[in-house]
Protein backbone atom coordinates (compact mmCIF):
# COMPACT_ATOMS: atom_id res chain seq x y z
CA UNK A 1 0.00 0.00 0.00
CA UNK A 2 1.04 3.58 -0.52
CA UNK A 3 1.88 5.68 2.51
CA UNK A 4 -1.13 7.96 1.96
CA UNK A 5 -3.62 5.06 1.99
CA UNK A 6 -5.24 3.87 5.18
CA UNK A 7 -4.69 0.25 6.17
CA UNK A 8 -8.02 0.05 7.98
CA UNK A 9 -10.89 -1.57 6.10
CA UNK A 10 -14.39 -0.87 7.40
CA UNK A 11 -16.84 -3.63 6.44
CA UNK A 12 -20.27 -2.37 5.37
CA UNK A 13 -23.29 -4.26 4.14
CA UNK A 14 -25.14 -3.10 1.02
CA UNK A 15 -27.87 -1.35 3.03
CA UNK A 16 -25.21 0.48 5.07
CA UNK A 17 -23.41 1.59 1.90
CA UNK A 18 -26.59 2.85 0.25
CA UNK A 19 -27.81 4.54 3.45
CA UNK A 20 -24.45 6.35 3.66
CA UNK A 21 -24.79 7.51 0.04
CA UNK A 22 -28.34 8.72 0.71
CA UNK A 23 -27.13 10.68 3.75
CA UNK A 24 -24.57 12.43 1.52
CA UNK A 25 -27.35 13.79 -0.70
CA UNK A 26 -29.51 14.84 2.24
CA UNK A 27 -31.92 11.91 2.57
CA UNK A 28 -32.31 10.66 6.14
CA UNK A 29 -32.20 6.87 6.22
CA UNK A 30 -31.21 3.93 8.40
CA UNK A 31 -30.02 0.46 7.43
CA UNK A 32 -31.99 -2.26 9.23
CA UNK A 33 -30.87 -5.74 10.21
CA UNK A 34 -31.48 -8.34 7.54
CA UNK A 35 -34.67 -10.36 8.05
CA UNK A 36 -36.28 -8.02 10.59
CA UNK A 37 -38.75 -6.17 8.33
CA UNK A 38 -42.11 -7.45 7.08
CA UNK A 39 -41.17 -6.44 3.50
CA UNK A 40 -38.58 -9.22 3.47
CA UNK A 41 -41.10 -11.97 4.09
CA UNK A 42 -42.78 -13.62 1.12
CA UNK A 43 -42.04 -14.01 -2.57
CA UNK A 44 -40.24 -11.29 -4.51
CA UNK A 45 -41.52 -12.27 -7.95
CA UNK A 46 -44.50 -14.09 -9.39
CA UNK A 47 -43.88 -17.75 -10.24
CA UNK A 48 -46.49 -17.63 -13.01
CA UNK A 49 -44.27 -16.15 -15.73
CA UNK A 50 -41.57 -18.37 -17.20
CA UNK A 51 -38.91 -15.66 -17.60
CA UNK A 52 -39.04 -14.67 -13.93
CA UNK A 53 -35.94 -15.78 -12.08
CA UNK A 54 -36.34 -18.05 -9.07
CA UNK A 55 -32.94 -17.29 -7.57
CA UNK A 56 -33.41 -14.09 -5.56
CA UNK A 57 -31.19 -13.04 -2.66
CA UNK A 58 -32.38 -10.59 -0.03
CA UNK A 59 -29.58 -8.12 0.72
CA UNK A 60 -31.45 -6.06 3.32
CA UNK A 61 -33.74 -3.09 3.91
CA UNK A 62 -33.23 0.66 4.29
CA UNK A 63 -35.80 2.63 6.26
CA UNK A 64 -36.35 6.20 5.05
CA UNK A 65 -37.26 9.01 7.45
CA UNK A 66 -39.45 12.02 6.61
CA UNK A 67 -40.53 10.48 3.31
CA UNK A 68 -43.64 9.00 1.68
CA UNK A 69 -41.59 5.84 1.08
CA UNK A 70 -41.31 3.64 4.19
CA UNK A 71 -38.61 1.15 3.24
CA UNK A 72 -36.41 0.22 0.29
CA UNK A 73 -35.62 -3.47 -0.09
CA UNK A 74 -32.39 -4.43 -1.82
CA UNK A 75 -32.53 -7.74 -3.69
CA UNK A 76 -30.20 -9.52 -6.08
CA UNK A 77 -31.48 -11.59 -8.99
CA UNK A 78 -29.62 -14.39 -10.51
N, C-alpha and C positions, 0 to 999 in steps of 0.2 A: 504494500500500500504506500501511497505517497504520504509525505509528512503532513500535508494539509487535510487529509481525509481522516475522519473519525474511525476508530476501530470498534465502536459500539454499534451493534445492530439491534434495533428495536422491532420485535415481532408485532405485526398488526394483522388482524383478520380483515377480510374484505369489507365488512360493515364498518369497522373502525377506520379503514382507509377512506372510504367514501364519506363517512360522517366528518372526517377531518377536512376533506376537500369542500364539502358543503359549508362548513364553518368559515372557510377562507373566503367564500363568496357571500357570506352574511346570512346563511340559512341555519337556524338553530336546530340541531339534531342530536340524537343519541343512539349509539349502537347497542342493541340488546343481545342478551345471551341467545345462542342458537337453540331452537326448540322450545322457547318459552312463550311465544306469541301464538294466538289462535289462527293467524294467517298462515302459519307453517303447517297446519294440520290439514290433511286431505290431499286430493289429487291436484296437480298443477295444470294438467292438460286433459282434454277429453280423449278417451280411448276409442271413440267411434271412428275417427278419421285415420286412414292408413298411414299418412305421411307424418303423423304426430309422433315425436320421439317418446320412448318409454323410459329412457335413462335420464333422469332429472335429479340434480344434486342441489339441496338447499344449502346456501352459503350464509344465510342469516337475514336479520331484519334491522332496519333503521327506523326509529320513531322520530317523526318531525314534530316540532313545537311551533305554535302560533301559525298553523297552516290548515287548509281544508283537507289536506292529505294526512291520514293518520300514520300509516306505516308504508315503507317501501321494502318489498321482499326481493332479495338477490338470489337468483337461481342460475344454475349452469346446465345447459342442455348437452346431451351428447354421450 
